[in-house]
Amino acid sequence: MKVGFIGLGAMGRPMALHVHRAGHDLHVWARRPESAAGLPATFCATPAELGRRCEVVFTIITSSADVETVALGTNGLSEGMVPGSVLVDCSTIAPDAARHIAAKLAEKGIRMLDAPVSGGVQGAIDATLAIMAGGEVEVLERVRPLLECLGQRIVHIGPNGAGQVAKACNQMIMVAAIEAAAEALRLAAASGVDCAKVKQALAGGSAASRVLDVMGERMVKRDFAAGIEARLHHKDFGLVLEAARKSGVPVPLTATVAQQLNALMAQGWGRDDTASLLRVLELA
Amino acid sequence: MKIAFIGLGIMGRPMALNLLKGGHDVTVWARRAESMQPLLDAGAKGAGSPSEAAQGNELVISMVADAPDVAEVMCGVAQAAAPGLVAVDMSTIAPAAARQIGVDLAAAGVDFMDAPVSGGEVGAVAGTLSIMAGGSEAAFARAKPAFECMGKNIVHVGACGAGQVAKAANQILTGMGVLAVAEAFAFAAKNGVDRGKVREALLGGFASSRILENHGQRMLDRNFKPGFKSWMHEKDLNIVMQTAHELGLCLPGSAATAQMFNAMVGSGMGEEDSIAVLKLLERLSGQE
């Protein structure tokens, strides 16, 4: 199948390679052409050209505005994609934005899935991402073989936007857990107790979690080089709080964690790992 | 002075009336024509659009709901503006939005000033509002006679946007202040202590404040009529939290408070005064 890929960053690049390895004909477009260097793909001059050539297009880029520009803007995908082709947006954006883009594309007969992913760079490399899909079931079934190149857990959540809602829930739980791990390890250290031992002990009990495993390990080793850049979690928390506000749902813990992320950004640690929440606690 | 006044809601109507009382020549416009009638009865002239209202006036004042409304009104004003017109927006909007409107209007030769107010409907009627102005010295000098009809404590805070920054700071203090009084009252009640007596005692000490005095009394009276509606306080705190997010500013107390107001709006208390946060606390702690 002819498959397009836009967004060749830490996540997108390994995902595109998996699609290529599964025998598909890969097409790419990048704002900075050098980010496509070395990829076994046809480079397209614009998203519209890429859209014209492909049956399915993946996007995994940063913000709601970026996805909107690539999908609907001048020389955007909607100018090239033919009716019946599918856009699979794996970016994390606002549910409202996903619904809006899907509705605009539908006017031209183009189908869309919001399909944000969880699992981080390692999950992208290992093809073990969790994929949360919003859109029509038949569209999901059509692209399922492609999604299976990227991850094992593919869940249809509901109509367009539902995938992004699930991703927002994922971010709330995960980053709150990172903050909890940071606070626990900070308390252990301040009490003169060996953090590594505490983490080792907890791993066998009720508080065991993947976050404690992975992010706790980074905290113990004080390895703050990014796995996931904290600025992306900061961005996601803006989306979550906006969604909570629109629904009138109180999210007191999320709001508090968001303030710790604001402090992290103020320290200039946005491109470091979110394990840096530990360093924010150490400031006080 | 020849003044155009745009937006005649709970706040705008008494403010415009005070300009008339101060002897100014006032032209009004409001989206709903019936809102204009009380002003026309009091001697104001009516206009058919913001653009028409601005024509031939030295000063334009707007008092509307949110940033998109201000932008729309000011876009109309800019179309009719004579060079040197001063436009003052007294609504509460995000500082960044005010700065942008200032830049847009400067291109049309209009000197824009943000001048949000504090003091509520009572202050608007009595002409005792606090006015926090951001913009040029020249704009402030032009608007000052009008400000003096509407308010008492009038401060030129700084450049365009600075008035809205001061107003956001005001909403941080009043939001947390109302929540603090409500929590102190919930604490007293759960301990079986008379909150009225607690209020009376505290008014003599360091925790004394206008919020404890006025809002505290209304909590005791269980008078939850607005005043200042909680959905508007939620909107204002959202401006604070959005700005904090953009700047990388850690505001844990404001964040917690914003979520309480968010819960009020979500549970149908948005039209009640923000002191109804007391009822939310009571519900959470089983004190109903």
Interface residues (C-beta under 8 A of the other chain):
Chain A: H234 F237 G238 L241 A244 R245 S247 G248 V249 P250 V251 P252 A255 T256 A258 Q259 Q260 N262 A263 L264 M265 A266
Chain B: E234 N238 M241 Q242 A244 H245 L247 G248 L249 C250 L251 P252 A255 A256 A258 Q259 M260 N262 A263 V265 G266 S267
